[in-house]
Amino acid sequence: MRRRASVVVIAMVVSLLLGVCAQAASAFVNVPPANPCGGVYQNPDQSFSVNLPRSIPVVPVYQFYSIYMQDYFWTISEDEKDQIVENYRTGKDTYQYQGIAGFVEENSAAWNVPVYRFWNKETMDHFYTASEAEKDTLARTLKDGTDHYVYEGIAWYAPANDGVPVYRFFDRNAFNHYYTSSTDEYQDLSAQYLAGTSPFRYEGIGWNWYE
């Protein structure tokens, strides 16, 4: 009887813990914060799920694309996202909202690095880099008047040794940067560039984020 009672108690504890985890996950569906139980959250803007590490609060990166300027734009600011949706729906500056591209962190921590944002109005190119040296070089050339990239601050904080790599390319024809977290697309574009059939030159991993 004692053994059976112990089994029943253990089963009740396990059931209770699973219920707590289920409640924690369901409570954070729309804004994925720290997940005390690990697991998978459903992306509210798209149909895929996102695997988040334990105890790391993250925010979505909203993705926009301008066909006219061939420019990708990302922001974690809800206000900035809403302003672009409202003010850039028509005309040459049109940016189409494409949903959530990934998840990053909003605040600095020992395990992440800042991603810096620049804007070049001459080539209509938003540029993102997690390289401190690259950011300082661009900032220096801006002071010298030899570059048209304007520093717009820290866009977000990216995991230094975790997450999915975002590959960076440079379009020699449009003078724009292109980013992708798709390994297949990275390999295809790299192969096409080496074969001389694509203007997209691979420039390395720009940063990591969670998908």
The 8 nearest C-alpha neighbors of each residue, nearest first, counted from 0:
[[1, 3, 2, 4, 5, 6, 7, 8],
 [0, 2, 4, 3, 5, 6, 7, 8],
 [3, 1, 5, 4, 0, 6, 7, 8],
 [4, 2, 6, 0, 5, 1, 7, 8],
 [3, 5, 1, 7, 2, 6, 0, 8],
 [6, 4, 8, 2, 7, 3, 9, 1],
 [7, 5, 3, 9, 4, 8, 10, 2],
 [6, 8, 4, 10, 5, 9, 11, 3],
 [7, 9, 5, 11, 10, 6, 4, 12],
 [8, 10, 12, 6, 11, 7, 5, 13],
 [11, 9, 7, 13, 8, 12, 14, 6],
 [10, 12, 14, 8, 9, 13, 15, 7],
 [13, 11, 15, 9, 14, 10, 16, 8],
 [14, 12, 16, 10, 15, 11, 17, 9],
 [13, 15, 11, 17, 12, 16, 10, 18],
 [14, 16, 12, 18, 13, 17, 11, 19],
 [17, 15, 19, 13, 18, 14, 12, 20],
 [18, 16, 20, 14, 19, 15, 21, 13],
 [17, 19, 21, 15, 16, 20, 22, 14],
 [20, 18, 16, 22, 17, 21, 23, 15],
 [19, 21, 23, 17, 22, 18, 36, 24],
 [22, 20, 18, 24, 19, 23, 17, 25],
 [21, 23, 19, 25, 20, 24, 26, 18],
 [24, 22, 20, 26, 21, 25, 19, 27],
 [25, 23, 21, 26, 22, 27, 20, 28],
 [24, 26, 22, 27, 28, 23, 21, 40],
 [27, 25, 23, 24, 28, 22, 29, 21],
 [26, 28, 31, 25, 24, 30, 29, 32],
 [27, 29, 25, 30, 26, 40, 31, 41],
 [30, 28, 27, 43, 31, 42, 41, 26],
 [29, 31, 27, 28, 32, 58, 59, 57],
 [30, 32, 27, 28, 57, 29, 58, 33],
 [33, 31, 56, 57, 30, 34, 27, 55],
 [34, 32, 56, 54, 55, 35, 53, 31],
 [33, 35, 37, 36, 54, 53, 32, 24],
 [36, 34, 54, 37, 53, 33, 20, 23],
 [35, 37, 34, 20, 38, 53, 23, 24],
 [38, 36, 53, 34, 35, 52, 51, 39],
 [39, 37, 50, 36, 51, 40, 34, 24],
 [38, 40, 50, 49, 48, 51, 41, 37],
 [41, 39, 49, 48, 28, 42, 50, 24],
 [40, 42, 48, 43, 28, 49, 47, 39],
 [41, 43, 48, 44, 45, 47, 40, 49],
 [44, 42, 29, 45, 41, 28, 46, 30],
 [45, 43, 42, 98, 99, 46, 41, 47],
 [46, 44, 42, 47, 43, 98, 99, 48],
 [45, 47, 42, 48, 44, 43, 41, 49],
 [46, 48, 45, 42, 41, 49, 43, 44],
 [49, 47, 41, 42, 40, 39, 50, 46],
 [48, 50, 210, 40, 39, 51, 41, 42],
 [51, 49, 39, 38, 210, 40, 48, 52],
 [50, 52, 49, 53, 39, 37, 38, 209],
 [53, 51, 37, 55, 54, 50, 34, 38],
 [52, 54, 37, 34, 55, 35, 51, 33],
 [53, 55, 33, 34, 35, 56, 52, 37],
 [54, 56, 33, 53, 57, 52, 32, 34],
 [57, 55, 33, 32, 54, 104, 31, 58],
 [56, 58, 104, 103, 32, 102, 31, 55],
 [57, 59, 102, 103, 104, 105, 31, 60],
 [60, 58, 102, 101, 75, 99, 61, 103],
 [59, 61, 75, 101, 99, 74, 102, 100],
 [62, 60, 99, 74, 73, 98, 75, 100],
 [63, 61, 73, 97, 98, 100, 99, 72],
 [64, 62, 96, 72, 95, 97, 94, 71],
 [65, 63, 71, 94, 95, 70, 72, 66],
 [64, 66, 94, 70, 69, 68, 67, 93],
 [65, 67, 69, 68, 64, 70, 94, 93],
 [66, 68, 65, 69, 91, 92, 93, 70],
 [67, 69, 70, 65, 66, 123, 92, 124],
 [70, 68, 66, 65, 67, 71, 64, 175],
 [69, 71, 68, 65, 124, 64, 72, 125],
 [72, 70, 64, 63, 65, 125, 73, 69],
 [71, 73, 63, 62, 64, 125, 70, 74],
 [74, 72, 62, 61, 60, 63, 71, 75],
 [73, 75, 61, 76, 60, 154, 80, 72],
 [74, 76, 60, 59, 61, 77, 58, 73],
 [77, 75, 79, 78, 74, 80, 61, 60],
 [76, 78, 80, 79, 81, 75, 74, 61],
 [79, 77, 81, 76, 80, 82, 83, 75],
 [80, 78, 82, 76, 81, 77, 83, 74],
 [79, 81, 77, 83, 78, 82, 76, 84],
 [80, 82, 84, 78, 79, 83, 85, 77],
 [83, 81, 79, 85, 84, 80, 86, 78],
 [82, 84, 86, 87, 85, 80, 81, 79],
 [85, 83, 81, 82, 86, 87, 80, 88],
 [84, 86, 82, 83, 87, 81, 88, 80],
 [87, 85, 83, 82, 84, 88, 89, 93],
 [88, 86, 93, 83, 94, 89, 84, 92],
 [87, 89, 93, 86, 84, 94, 85, 95],
 [90, 88, 93, 87, 91, 92, 86, 94],
 [91, 89, 92, 93, 88, 87, 67, 94],
 [90, 92, 93, 67, 89, 68, 65, 87],
 [93, 91, 90, 87, 94, 89, 65, 67],
 [92, 94, 87, 89, 88, 91, 90, 65],
 [95, 93, 65, 64, 87, 63, 88, 92],
 [94, 96, 63, 64, 97, 65, 93, 88],
 [95, 97, 63, 98, 62, 94, 64, 84],
 [98, 96, 62, 63, 95, 99, 64, 61],
 [99, 97, 62, 44, 61, 96, 100, 45],
 [98, 100, 61, 60, 101, 62, 59, 44],
 [101, 99, 60, 62, 61, 98, 102, 59],
 [102, 100, 210, 60, 209, 99, 59, 208],
 [101, 103, 59, 209, 58, 60, 208, 57],
 [104, 102, 57, 208, 58, 157, 156, 209],
 [103, 105, 57, 156, 106, 58, 157, 155],
 [104, 106, 155, 156, 58, 103, 57, 107],
 [107, 105, 104, 156, 108, 155, 111, 113],
 [106, 108, 156, 111, 105, 109, 112, 113],
 [109, 107, 110, 111, 106, 112, 156, 104],
 [108, 110, 111, 107, 112, 159, 158, 106],
 [109, 111, 108, 159, 158, 112, 160, 107],
 [112, 110, 158, 159, 157, 108, 109, 156],
 [111, 113, 156, 157, 159, 158, 114, 129],
 [114, 112, 156, 129, 155, 157, 153, 115],
 [113, 115, 129, 128, 155, 154, 153, 156],
 [116, 114, 153, 128, 127, 154, 152, 129],
 [115, 117, 127, 151, 154, 152, 126, 153],
 [116, 118, 150, 126, 149, 151, 125, 148],
 [119, 117, 125, 149, 148, 124, 126, 120],
 [118, 120, 148, 124, 121, 147, 123, 122],
 [119, 121, 123, 122, 118, 124, 147, 148],
 [122, 120, 119, 123, 147, 124, 148, 118],
 [121, 123, 124, 120, 119, 174, 175, 173],
 [124, 122, 120, 119, 121, 68, 70, 125],
 [125, 123, 119, 175, 122, 70, 118, 126],
 [126, 124, 118, 117, 72, 119, 70, 71],
 [125, 127, 117, 116, 124, 118, 176, 128],
 [128, 126, 116, 115, 117, 114, 125, 129],
 [127, 129, 115, 130, 114, 205, 126, 116],
 [128, 130, 114, 113, 206, 115, 205, 131],
 [131, 129, 133, 132, 128, 134, 114, 205],
 [130, 132, 134, 133, 135, 129, 128, 115],
 [133, 131, 135, 130, 134, 136, 137, 129],
 [134, 132, 136, 130, 135, 131, 137, 128],
 [133, 135, 131, 137, 132, 136, 138, 130],
 [136, 134, 138, 132, 133, 137, 139, 131],
 [137, 135, 133, 139, 138, 134, 132, 140],
 [136, 138, 140, 134, 139, 135, 141, 133],
 [137, 139, 135, 141, 136, 140, 134, 142],
 [140, 138, 136, 142, 141, 137, 135, 143],
 [141, 139, 143, 137, 145, 142, 146, 138],
 [140, 142, 144, 138, 146, 139, 143, 145],
 [143, 141, 139, 140, 144, 138, 145, 146],
 [142, 144, 140, 141, 145, 139, 146, 138],
 [145, 143, 141, 142, 146, 140, 147, 139],
 [146, 144, 140, 143, 141, 147, 142, 139],
 [147, 145, 141, 140, 144, 148, 137, 143],
 [146, 148, 119, 149, 121, 141, 145, 120],
 [147, 149, 119, 118, 146, 117, 150, 141],
 [150, 148, 118, 117, 119, 151, 147, 141],
 [149, 151, 117, 152, 116, 148, 118, 138],
 [152, 150, 117, 116, 149, 153, 118, 115],
 [153, 151, 116, 115, 150, 154, 117, 114],
 [154, 152, 115, 155, 114, 116, 113, 151],
 [153, 155, 115, 114, 116, 152, 74, 156],
 [156, 154, 105, 114, 153, 113, 104, 157],
 [157, 155, 113, 104, 112, 114, 105, 111],
 [156, 158, 111, 112, 103, 207, 208, 159],
 [159, 157, 111, 161, 160, 207, 110, 208],
 [158, 160, 111, 112, 110, 161, 157, 207],
 [161, 159, 158, 162, 110, 111, 207, 157],
 [160, 162, 158, 159, 163, 207, 208, 209],
 [161, 163, 209, 208, 207, 158, 164, 160],
 [162, 164, 207, 208, 209, 165, 180, 210],
 [165, 163, 207, 180, 206, 204, 166, 208],
 [164, 166, 180, 179, 206, 207, 205, 204],
 [167, 165, 204, 179, 178, 205, 180, 203],
 [168, 166, 178, 202, 205, 203, 204, 177],
 [169, 167, 201, 177, 200, 202, 176, 199],
 [170, 168, 176, 200, 199, 175, 171, 177],
 [169, 171, 199, 175, 198, 174, 172, 173],
 [172, 170, 174, 198, 173, 169, 199, 175],
 [171, 173, 170, 174, 198, 175, 199, 169],
 [172, 174, 175, 170, 171, 122, 69, 68],
 [175, 173, 171, 170, 172, 122, 169, 176],
 [176, 174, 170, 173, 124, 169, 177, 70],
 [177, 175, 169, 168, 170, 126, 178, 124],
 [176, 178, 168, 167, 169, 175, 179, 170],
 [179, 177, 167, 166, 168, 165, 176, 180],
 [178, 180, 166, 181, 165, 167, 177, 185],
 [179, 181, 165, 164, 166, 182, 163, 178],
 [180, 182, 184, 179, 183, 185, 165, 166],
 [183, 181, 185, 184, 186, 180, 179, 166],
 [184, 182, 186, 185, 181, 187, 188, 180],
 [185, 183, 187, 181, 186, 182, 188, 179],
 [184, 186, 182, 188, 183, 187, 189, 181],
 [185, 187, 189, 183, 184, 188, 190, 182],
 [188, 186, 184, 190, 189, 185, 191, 183],
 [189, 187, 191, 185, 190, 186, 184, 192],
 [188, 190, 186, 192, 187, 191, 185, 201],
 [189, 191, 187, 193, 188, 192, 186, 194],
 [192, 190, 194, 188, 196, 197, 189, 193],
 [191, 193, 197, 195, 189, 194, 190, 196],
 [194, 192, 190, 195, 191, 189, 196, 197],
 [195, 193, 191, 192, 196, 190, 197, 189],
 [194, 196, 192, 193, 197, 191, 198, 190],
 [195, 197, 191, 194, 192, 198, 193, 190],
 [196, 198, 192, 191, 199, 195, 188, 194],
 [199, 197, 170, 171, 192, 200, 172, 196],
 [200, 198, 170, 169, 197, 168, 192, 201],
 [201, 199, 169, 168, 198, 192, 202, 170],
 [200, 202, 168, 203, 167, 189, 199, 169],
 [203, 201, 168, 167, 200, 169, 204, 166],
 [204, 202, 167, 201, 166, 205, 168, 165],
 [205, 203, 166, 165, 206, 167, 164, 202],
 [204, 206, 167, 165, 166, 128, 203, 129],
 [207, 205, 165, 204, 129, 164, 157, 208],
 [208, 206, 164, 163, 162, 165, 157, 158],
 [207, 209, 162, 163, 103, 102, 157, 101],
 [208, 210, 162, 102, 101, 163, 103, 51],
 [209, 101, 49, 102, 50, 208, 163, 162]]
